């Protein structure tokens, strides 16, 4: 809702993606994949500007990115703000 009030506001989430409870001792990402998204992924894609994950087992794509992409995105957003001023 806050983003609807101020669309310029950037909202992000950072997560280690510890996964969901293992079934048959197989780790399962809490974010699913682009082909089979979890409810968490669908909500994040809709309401957030970025989700930054620190887990090599997570399927990245769309707004779900590696944590290493965060500095680049922050710089890009900062430059966009500067252009508007």
C-alpha positions in Angstrom: 0.0 0.0 0.0 2.9 2.4 0.8 4.2 2.0 -2.8 0.8 2.9 -4.2 0.9 6.1 -2.2 4.4 6.9 -3.5 5.3 5.0 -6.7 8.8 6.4 -6.7 9.5 4.7 -3.4 11.7 1.6 -3.9 10.8 -1.4 -1.8 13.2 -4.4 -1.6 13.6 -7.5 0.4 16.9 -9.4 1.1 16.8 -13.0 2.1 19.2 -16.0 2.6 16.4 -18.3 1.2 16.7 -21.0 3.8 14.0 -22.8 1.9 10.8 -24.6 2.9 10.7 -27.6 5.1 12.5 -30.4 3.3 10.4 -33.2 1.8 12.4 -36.5 1.6 15.5 -34.5 2.7 15.4 -32.4 -0.5 15.9 -28.7 -0.1 13.1 -26.6 -1.8 13.4 -22.8 -2.3 10.8 -20.6 -0.7 10.8 -18.6 -4.0 10.0 -21.5 -6.5 11.0 -20.7 -10.0 9.7 -18.5 -12.9 8.0 -21.6 -14.3 6.5 -22.7 -11.0 6.4 -19.7 -8.7 5.4 -19.9 -5.1 2.9 -17.5 -3.6 5.8 -15.7 -2.0 7.4 -15.1 -5.4 4.1 -14.0 -7.0 3.6 -11.5 -4.2 7.1 -10.2 -4.4 7.1 -9.8 -8.1 3.9 -7.7 -7.8 4.6 -5.6 -4.8 8.4 -5.2 -4.6 11.0 -3.6 -6.8 13.5 -6.3 -6.0 14.2 -9.4 -4.0 17.9 -10.1 -3.4 18.9 -13.7 -2.5 22.1 -15.0 -1.0 21.7 -18.7 -2.0 23.1 -20.3 -5.1 20.3 -22.9 -5.1 17.6 -20.3 -5.7 16.1 -19.9 -9.2 16.7 -16.3 -10.2 14.8 -14.3 -12.7 12.6 -11.3 -12.9 12.8 -9.3 -9.7 14.4 -12.3 -7.9 18.1 -11.5 -8.1 21.4 -12.5 -6.6 22.4 -10.3 -3.6 25.4 -9.2 -5.7 23.0 -7.3 -8.0 21.9 -5.0 -5.2 24.7 -2.3 -5.4 24.1 -2.0 -9.1 20.3 -1.6 -8.7 20.8 1.0 -5.9 23.2 3.0 -8.2 20.7 2.8 -11.1 17.8 3.9 -8.9 19.9 6.8 -7.5 20.8 8.0 -11.0 17.1 7.8 -12.0 16.3 10.1 -9.1 19.0 12.5 -9.9 17.8 12.8 -13.6 14.3 13.7 -12.3 15.6 16.5 -10.1 
